[in-house]
Structures are given as structure tokens and as C-alpha cells.
Amino acid sequence: MSRESKFLARILRHAPDEIGVTLDPAGWVRIDLLLRAMKKAGRGMTRAQLEDLVKTNDKRRFTIRKDMIRAAQGHSISVDLGLQPLSPPEFLYHGTASQSLDAIFASGLLPGGRRQVHLSADLSTAAGVGKRHGKPTVLQVEAIRMHGDGYVFCRADNGVWLTDHVPSEYLRFGVRSVD
């Protein structure tokens, strides 16, 4: 992820006040206000550069609608993305580091510094996430069983599945180690 993309993710997910912008309750900010604030903070870019960053971001972390932008998911600040509950596929996947497995199987998957747990619909995406944290392991989540037991799932604009918590009884190894 580029330096600019990391900065934009931090602003739109965690710290809009760092450059003096305010997100609306759904996490949106006007692009012209964001670009002006970024320039004041010494991180200027043009509208075309911003649109290119959004378009080329491999994880589709950002969403542009009309003259507004927001992070698709991953917030630590309070926003309501307005996502509707959906029935998930039978299985979803979570990539993690092998050294985290004891804690995960003791407490389940917790959102950590984010508002929700992030899950992938495919093994390869989850494996890529796991690689960022150490020796990767992919866990399979029995999502349809969780859903049947009353847990709520939503899917963000970028395809990431979200839920508040995954208790350990719904977890099993998808792929023990991925190289």
C-alpha cells in the first residue's frame, strides 16, 4: 500500500481530526474539503490523483459517490456505514498469524482496534491478510451456522464481510500454514 493510501486510510478510518475534517455519521466527507485539508497538512494531491489512488487500490479500501469519499470499512471511530444485514456464504475466512491462534481459540475473533471483525469470502485474500501479521494461518468461519444462530453479517462496499465477534466454536482451520 502506498504512503498516500496509508495516510488516507488513517484519516478516513481513524483520525479525521488529524487534518481538521469531519466525517458525517455514515463516514463520508466532501472530496473538495478533504483535498483542501490534506493540502493544508502538507499532504496535497489533486482530485485526479485521489481518484486514481481509489481506482488502483488493490483492496478497494475507499468508496467515491458523487463528490464524497469514505473508507469502505475498517473504522475505529463511530460511523454507521448503512450496511444491510445479509445471509453469508456457508464459509468465510480469516487470515491471521500463527502466534495468535491460542488467543483466538480462547476468545474467538474480536475486532481489536476496529469496530467489527473482517472476514474474506476466499482463502487467497485471507492468506494475504495473514501474511501481513507473521507466519500466516487461515481460519475457516462457519458463517451460515453463525447466521442461523442469530449472528449478523454485512458486506462492505469492497466485498469484505463484517460481524461483531466470531466465537471460537465457529472456527476451524481452513489452511494451517500458507507460504
Secondary structure, 3 states (H helix, E strand, C coil): CCHHHHHHHHHHHCCHHHCCCCCCCCCCEEHHHHHHHHHHCCCCCCHHHHHHHHHHCCCCCEEEECCEEEECCCCCCCCCCCCCCCCCCCCEEEEEEHHHHHHHHHHCECCCCCCCEEEECCHHHHHHHHHCCCCEEEEEECHHHHHHCCCCCEECCCCCEEECCECHHHEEEEECCCC
